[in-house]
């Protein structure tokens, strides 16, 4: 957690507005999802299948993204690059492993997901959406927020049985880790 605080603490603090609970949650998600790697990428075949089915008319929406939105997004990509673009949309990107297709509804280029400052702002945006939709709070329900983050479902099962335990442990470690002397943030 020290490495995450040193490498990402200022961006996390800026994105959360200094909210200690959100900062700790975001840092713990970062540790759990990418171990603090900016360019982390994980392809999700099931998501790729859903997006491809949507293009063929078999799937209505994927988490609020419509066929028309997906076609418009891919329409801006050269035809020979569309298969790769669809793969990137079906992947998880950056520090907290944000799904690529979020860029469609957020109207952003995919590389925004690996921009250090922008990534954490987008992750906070997603945390706020989850909080609002499921009435969850990072200071009192971090495990539930983490569960939703890792599974896209409030009662989902994470890839690792230790995901939620690690999340809570890492949140506490982050809160207990002093900010580096060069860090001017308030977390």
C-alpha positions in Angstrom: 0.0 0.0 0.0 3.0 2.2 0.5 3.8 1.9 -3.2 0.3 2.8 -4.2 0.3 5.8 -1.8 3.6 7.0 -3.2 2.7 6.4 -6.8 -1.0 7.3 -6.9 -1.8 9.0 -3.6 -2.0 12.5 -4.9 -4.2 11.5 -7.8 -6.5 9.4 -5.6 -6.7 12.3 -3.1 -7.5 14.8 -5.8 -10.2 12.5 -7.3 -11.9 11.9 -4.0 -11.6 15.4 -2.8 -9.7 14.2 0.2 -12.5 11.9 1.5 -10.5 9.4 3.6 -13.0 6.5 3.2 -13.2 6.9 -0.6 -9.4 7.3 -0.9 -8.8 4.1 1.1 -11.4 2.2 -0.9 -10.0 3.4 -4.2 -6.4 2.6 -3.1 -7.5 -0.9 -2.0 -9.4 -1.5 -5.3 -6.2 -0.4 -7.1 -4.1 -2.9 -5.1 -6.6 -5.7 -5.6 -7.2 -5.2 -9.3 -3.9 -4.2 -10.8 -1.3 -4.0 -8.0 -0.9 -0.4 -8.9 -0.1 -0.9 -12.6 -1.3 2.0 -14.9 -1.4 -0.1 -18.1 -2.9 -3.2 -16.6 -5.3 -4.9 -19.1 -7.5 -8.0 -18.8 -9.6 -9.2 -21.7 -13.1 -10.5 -20.7 -14.3 -13.1 -23.3 -17.9 -13.1 -21.9 -18.1 -9.4 -22.3 -16.7 -9.6 -25.8 -19.4 -12.1 -26.7 -22.1 -9.8 -25.3 -20.9 -6.8 -27.3 -20.5 -8.9 -30.5 -24.1 -10.3 -29.9 -25.3 -6.8 -29.5 -23.8 -5.8 -32.8 -25.6 -8.7 -34.4 -28.9 -7.7 -32.8 -29.1 -10.6 -30.3 -28.4 -8.6 -27.2 -30.4 -5.4 -26.3 -28.1 -3.4 -24.0 -24.9 -4.0 -22.1 -25.1 -2.1 -18.8 -26.8 0.8 -20.5 -24.8 0.9 -23.7 -27.1 0.4 -26.8 -26.3 -1.1 -30.1 -26.6 2.3 -31.8 -24.0 3.8 -29.3 -21.6 0.9 -29.9 -22.0 1.1 -33.6 -21.4 4.9 -33.5 -18.3 4.4 -31.3 -16.9 1.7 -33.6 -17.8 3.8 -36.7 -15.2 6.3 -35.7 -12.5 3.5 -35.9 -11.0 2.4 -39.2 -12.6 -0.8 -40.4 -9.5 -2.9 -40.2 -9.1 -1.9 -36.5 -12.7 -2.6 -35.4 -12.0 -6.1 -34.1 -9.2 -4.9 -31.9 -11.3 -1.9 -30.8 -14.1 -4.3 -29.8 -11.6 -6.4 -27.9 -10.4 -3.3 -26.0 -14.0 -2.3 -25.2 -14.5 -5.8 -23.8 -11.4 -5.5 -21.5 -10.7 -4.1 -18.1 -8.2 -1.2 -18.1 -5.8 0.6 -15.8 -5.3 0.9 -12.0 -8.8 -0.2 -11.0 -9.7 -2.2 -14.1 -12.5 0.0 -15.5 -14.4 -1.7 -18.3 -13.5 -0.3 -21.7 -17.1 0.0 -22.9 -17.7 2.7 -20.2 -15.9 5.0 -22.6 -19.0 4.8 -24.9 -21.5 6.3 -22.4 -18.8 8.6 -20.9 -17.9 9.8 -24.5 -14.2 9.3 -23.9 -11.3 7.7 -25.9 -10.1 4.4 -24.5 -6.8 5.8 -23.6 -8.5 8.0 -20.9 -8.7 4.8 -18.9 -4.9 4.6 -18.5 -4.3 8.3 -18.0 -3.3 8.4 -14.3 -5.3 11.5 -13.2 -8.3 10.8 -15.5 -8.5 7.1 -14.4 -9.0 7.9 -10.8 -11.6 10.6 -11.6 -13.5 8.1 -13.6 -13.2 5.4 -10.9 -14.6 7.9 -8.4 -17.4 8.6 -10.9 -18.2 4.9 -11.0 -18.0 4.5 -7.2 -20.5 7.4 -6.9 -22.8 5.7 -9.4 -22.6 2.4 -7.4 -23.2 4.3 -4.1 -26.3 6.0 -5.5 -27.7 3.0 -7.3 -27.3 0.6 -4.4 -27.3 3.0 -1.4 -23.8 2.0 -0.3 -21.3 4.1 1.6 -17.5 3.5 1.5 -17.0 4.3 5.2 -19.6 1.8 6.4 -20.0 -0.7 3.6 -16.6 -1.1 1.9 -16.9 -4.8 1.4 -20.3 -4.4 -0.4 -18.9 -1.7 -2.6 -15.8 -3.8 -3.4 -18.1 -6.8 -4.2 -20.0 -4.7 -6.7 -16.8 -3.3 -8.1 -15.3 -6.8 -8.7 -18.4 -8.6 -9.8 -20.8 -5.9 -11.2 -23.4 -7.3 -8.8 -24.1 -6.5 -5.1 -24.2 -10.2 -4.2 -21.7 -11.4 -6.8 -18.8 -13.8 -6.2 -15.3 -12.4 -6.8 -12.6 -14.3 -8.7 -10.8 -14.7 -5.4 -12.4 -15.8 -2.2 -10.0 -13.4 -0.4 -10.9 -10.3 -2.5 -13.2 -8.7 0.1 -11.0 -9.6 3.0 -7.9 -8.1 1.2 -9.9 -5.0 0.3 -10.7 -4.3 3.9 -7.2 -5.0 5.1 -5.7 -2.9 2.4 -8.1 0.0 3.2 -6.9 0.0 6.8 -3.2 -0.3 5.7 -3.7 2.7 3.4 -5.2 4.7 6.2 -2.3 3.7 8.4 0.4 4.5 5.9 1.7 8.0 6.2 1.9 10.1 3.1 5.4 10.7 1.7 7.0 13.9 2.7 6.7 15.2 -0.9 2.9 14.5 -0.9 0.8 17.5 -0.3 -2.6 15.7 -0.1 -4.8 15.5 2.9 -5.4 11.8 3.1 
